[in-house]
Amino acid sequence: MKLKGSNRIEILLILFFLGCIGTLPAFAEEWKTLPTRHFYLHYLMENQKLVELLNLKVDKIYKEVTEDLGYRPKAKISVYLCPTETCFKEKQPYSQDVPHWAVGVAYPSLNRIVMRFSLVINGQVLDPIQLFKHEFAHIALEQALEATGGAPRWLSEGFAMYEAKEWGVPEEMTLQEVALLENFIPLSELTLSFPSDVARARIAYAQSLSLVTYILNTYGKDALHRLIKNLGEGVSPETALRRATGVDLNTLEQDWQRNLREKHSWIPVVTSITVLWGFITLIFFGAYLFKKRRIREIEKIWEEEEKEVEEYGSKDELPVPLPPHASVPPRSPTQ
């Protein structure tokens, strides 16, 4: 039996369609959204429990960060919570690479946060709440200063780490070494970018956190608010700082470095090699115990809050919103 031309076309179309189906993935995970007062939490089902627990914290975090900063973002933030490295890379909106060690990225002009969402990543213990607070602090600060090109990098990173309470043994040891060896990175080199070298980047982050903490402890939260306000008015970082604290950037840098040197000046007294190695061993043993205890503490906190989730119940889901449009890419993704 001969097939008419139209029948042949129909059969070819069917075969083509079936062939296309065969090339599709067997299973594609569906993204879900949990809306809060200030955020859209986008997640995959395998992270549902963690997301429900995060949901109990995010609006409190919003309040803490915005009160410290003196600024509130004008729109909801879309947060993509990725369980895998592949997902983490796929949800970054630009082809621009972020450091291989980054586990979170903030895009202030897009109202977007992309972060790895797990307690342990590559053997490293992470607190998802702490990471979320760090990235939101970037969003809030950079949006506050978006009209004038964003914050100096040391201020952006230092403020984010301060809000996330990221001070620990590694940062303390890094600053001890920097203070003793006079190996400070000048703030003038940390205004626009951070070193790409991991070791130097570690110093840059520790310095930034230490300096922001020094400003807050020495001059108070009001001084930080004045600094942000001044920067938002378009004045130079030098002028903004002088108006906020009464000292210029060079004086502030010298005072802060002197404070660190005095704080760590007792270490050269430990001159005995035996005592020194014993001290180093104690530090690393303490860090190991701290890591194990930190895992237990985080797991305990999440277990306790899981009970709250069961009482709290779930909210109706909203469709995933389209990402806000931006006229230009952000100055640079922040880690």
N, C-alpha and C positions, 0 to 999 in steps of 0.2 A: 504494500500500500504506500502510495506516495504522500508525503506530507506537504501541505500547502505552505507557501512562504511564511504566512503569519504564524502557523503552528511551529515551524522550525525556529522562528525568532523567539517564540514563547518558551520552547524547550531550552534553547541556548541561554535565555535569561535565567531560567530556573536553575540550570546547572551552574551558571556563574554565581548565582546567589548562594547555592549550597556550598560552592567552593570557598566563597568569602567567609561563610559561617565556620568552615573548618579551620580557617586561619585565625579566628578570634580566640582570645584567652578562654580557657575552660571556666574560669571563675574570676570575677572582679569584685573586690571588696567595695562596699558602699559607704561613703562618708555620711556621717550624721552630724547634727548640730544641736548643741545645748546652749540656749541663749541665757544670758544673765543681764543684770541692769546695765553693765558697762562693756560686756564682751560677747562675742560669738565663739564658742568653743567647738571647733570642728575636729572630729575624731573617728577612728575605726572601732568596730565592735570589740576587738580584743582589749581596748583600753577603756572600756565603759566604766568599770569600777573606779579606776584612777581618776577619770574625768568627773565622776559624781563626787568624789572626795575633793578634787580641785575646786569644784563648783561652790563648795562651802567656804572657800578661802578668798576667791578672786575679788569680790567686792570689798572685803576688808583690806586687802592689799591695795586696791585702788585708792581707798580713803587714806591709808598711811602714806603712800607715795605722794599723792597730790597735796596733802597737808604739809609734808616736808618741803615740797617743791614750791608751793604757792601757785599752782597752775593745774587746771583740769582740761583734758582733751575734749574736743567738741563733738567727737563721733565715737561710736562703738568700735572696738578693736577686734579684728578677726584673728583668732589664734588657731594655728594648725598644729595638732599634737601627733607627732609621727613616731610609731613604734620601731621603725627600721631606718637605716642609713639611706636606703634607696628612696623611701618616702620623703625623708628630710631634704634630699637634694631635689626631688621632683617638685616640691612645694615652694622652693625658692623661685621668685618670679623673674629673676634676671639670670643671664648666663654668667655674670661676674662670679668668679670663684670666691668662696670664703675659706678661711684657714681650715686645714684638714682636722684640726683639733676642736673646732667649734661645735657646740651642741645646741646652740640657739642663735637665731638671727632676727634682728628687729628692723623693720622697714617703716620708719616714721611717716613718710609722705604717702604711704599706701595703707596706713592703719593696719599693718599686718605683722604678726609674730609667727615664726616657724621654729619649732623646737623638738628635740628628741624627748620622748616621754617614757622614761623607765627609771627604776631605782638604781640599776647597775648598767653601765655602758662600757664595753671593752675593759671590764675589770675595775672600772672607776666608780666609786659610790657617788651618786648624784641625788640631790633632793629636788624633785620636780617643782615643789612650791618655791624653793629658793631660786631656781632657774627662771621660773615664770616671773617672779618679782624683779629679777635683774633685767629681763627683756622689757617688761612694762616700764620700768624706770627710764630706760633708753627712749621708749616711745614718748613718754610724757615730757621729758627734758628737751628732746630734739624738736618736738612739736611746739613747745613754748618758745623756741628760738628759731623756728623754721624760716621766718621772714627775713632773718639776718644771717642765714647760712648755717645755722646749727651751733652747737656748743663746741668749745675747744675739746679735743679728744680726751685729754687727761681729766677734764671735768665730767664728760659724759661717762667714761668708764669708771671713774672714782665714785661718782654718785650712784651708778647702778650697783656696784659692788657694796657700797655702804648700805643701800636699801636692802640688799639681799643678805646682809650680815655675813659676808664671805671671808672675813678675817679668820685665819687659822694658822696651823703650824707651818705650812709651806710659805705663806706670805711673810710670817715672822722671820723665818730662817733666811729668806731672800733679802729682806731689809737689813738684817743683821750683817750679812755679807757685804751688802752695798755700803752700809754706813762705815764698817771697819776698813774696807778697801778704798773708800772714797770713789766708788764706781757709779755715782749717780748719773742718770740720763738727764740732761738739761731739759727743763720744761719747754723751752723754745723748740725742742725737737719732738715734743709730744702734743703739739697744738693741732696739727693737721692729720697726723697718722701715727701708727705704732710700728715698731720694728717687725719685720716678717720672720726674723730668726726667733725660734721658740724661747731660747734662754733670755734674750734681750726683751722679748715680749713679756715674759714672766716678770722681769724687773719693772717694766713700764706699768703693768697692771697693779703690782704691789705699791709702787710709788704713788700712783693715782689715788688708790684707796686711802693710803696713809695721808696724803695731802688734803683730800676732802675731809677726812676725819679730823685732821688738825684744824682746818678752817672752822668746822662746826664746833669743836671743843674750845677753841680759842676765842672765836668771834660770835658764835651762836647761830641759831637757825635764821634769825632775822637778817643776818649778814648774807647768808646764802640767798634768801629771797631778794634782797637788794641787788646782789650780784646778777641773778637771773633777770631781774627787771631792767637793770642797766644794759646788759647784753642785748635784751629784746628791743631796746631803744636804738640799737645800732652803733653804740660806742665801742671802742676797741676793748679787748679783754684787759689790757693794762689799766685803762681809765675806769672800766667797770669795777675792777677789783679795788682800786684806790678809793672810789666813791663808797664802796660797800664796807671796806674794812679799815680804811685810813692808811693802808700801806700799799706800796707798789709791788709788782710781781717779783722783782728782783729781791726786795727785802723779805717778802713772804717766803720765797724759796730758800733764802739764807737762814731765816729763823727756823723754818721747818727742818732743814738739814742739820742745823746745830742741835735741835731737839732730839733728832734721831741718834746723832753721835753721842750725846750725853746719856741717852737711854741705854745704849749698847756699849758704853765705854768700859764696863766691868769685864767684858769677855777677854781682852788681852791678858788679864790677870791669870787666866787659866793657861799657864805656859808649859806645864808638864805634859809630855806626849801621852803618857799613860792616862792621866786625868782627862786630857782632851778627847782621846779615843773613847774613854769610858763615857764621857759626856755625850759624844756623838751617838754612841750606841743607845744611851738612854733616850735621846731625842727620837731616834728611829723606832725604838721599841714603843715609846709613848705614842708615836704617830700610828703605829700598827694597832695598838689597843684602841686609840681614838677612832680609827676607821671601823673596827669591829663594833665598838660601842655605838658609833653613828648609825651603822646599818640597823642594829637592834632598836635604837631609838626611833628611827624613821618608820620601821615596820610596826612598832608598837603604836606610834601616833596614828598611822594609817589604819591599823586594826581598830583602834578606839573610834576613829572618825567614821569607819565603815558602819558602825552601829548607828551613828547619827544619820547617815545616808538612808538606812532602812526606815528610820522614823521620819526623815525629811520627805521621802518620796521623790518621784521624778516629775519633770515639767514637760509640757507638750513641746514637741520639736517644731522648729521653724525651718523653712527651706534655706539652704546655704545661700547667703547673699553674694552678689557679684562683688569682686574686690573693688574698692574705690579707685577711681582713675587718678593718675598723677600726670601733671604736665611735663615733668622732668623726673628722671630717676633720682633716688635719694643720693645725698653726698657720698655715702658709702654705707653698706650694710654694717651694723654694729653687732659684735659678738658678745 
